[in-house]
């Protein structure tokens, strides 16, 4: 993904702080060729020099959201 220089940061502490403050990600899936976006909370931690993102996915919730969208 292209990131303009004005928005680029390489300071890992700043990145982790931002991710902890805004700890949601968007998971995009498709069903019957229809895109479905689900906003999911996650946790972030460090292990050695790696950043670890953790999210337990519940397929039922993703499918439920798809079914709700079909009703609209």
C-alpha positions as CSV (number, residue, x, y, z in Angstrom):
1,X,0.0,0.0,0.0
2,X,1.3,3.4,-0.9
3,X,1.7,5.8,2.1
4,X,2.5,9.4,1.3
5,X,5.7,10.7,3.1
6,X,3.6,13.1,5.2
7,X,1.7,10.2,6.7
8,X,4.6,7.8,7.0
9,X,6.1,6.9,10.4
10,X,8.7,4.3,11.2
11,X,8.8,4.9,14.9
12,X,7.5,1.5,16.2
13,X,6.6,3.0,19.7
14,X,4.4,5.6,18.0
15,X,2.8,2.9,15.8
16,X,2.0,0.6,18.8
17,X,0.6,3.5,20.8
18,X,-1.7,4.5,17.9
19,X,-2.8,0.8,17.4
20,X,-3.6,0.4,21.1
21,X,-5.6,3.6,21.1
22,X,-7.5,2.7,17.9
23,X,-7.6,-1.0,18.2
24,X,-10.1,-1.9,15.5
25,X,-9.4,-3.5,12.1
26,X,-11.7,-4.1,9.2
27,X,-12.1,-7.6,7.9
28,X,-13.5,-7.8,4.4
29,X,-15.0,-11.0,3.2
30,X,-17.2,-12.0,0.4
31,X,-20.3,-14.1,0.2
32,X,-22.0,-14.7,-3.1
33,X,-19.6,-12.2,-4.6
34,X,-20.9,-9.5,-2.2
35,X,-18.3,-7.8,-0.1
36,X,-19.0,-7.6,3.6
37,X,-16.9,-5.4,6.0
38,X,-16.8,-6.2,9.7
39,X,-15.1,-3.9,12.2
40,X,-13.3,-6.1,14.8
41,X,-11.5,-5.2,18.0
42,X,-8.0,-6.7,18.4
43,X,-5.2,-6.6,20.9
44,X,-1.6,-5.8,20.2
45,X,1.5,-6.9,22.0
46,X,5.2,-7.2,21.5
47,X,7.2,-10.5,21.6
48,X,10.9,-9.9,21.1
49,X,11.1,-7.7,18.1
50,X,7.7,-8.8,16.6
51,X,4.4,-7.1,16.9
52,X,1.6,-9.6,17.6
53,X,-2.1,-8.8,16.7
54,X,-4.7,-11.1,18.2
55,X,-8.3,-11.4,17.3
56,X,-10.6,-14.3,17.9
57,X,-12.9,-14.6,14.9
58,X,-16.4,-15.9,15.3
59,X,-17.7,-16.9,11.8
60,X,-21.3,-16.7,13.1
61,X,-20.9,-13.0,13.6
62,X,-19.6,-12.4,10.1
63,X,-22.4,-14.4,8.7
64,X,-25.0,-12.7,10.8
65,X,-23.8,-9.3,9.6
66,X,-24.2,-10.6,6.0
67,X,-27.7,-11.7,6.7
68,X,-28.6,-8.4,8.3
69,X,-27.3,-6.5,5.2
70,X,-29.5,-8.7,3.0
71,X,-32.5,-7.6,4.9
72,X,-31.9,-3.9,4.4
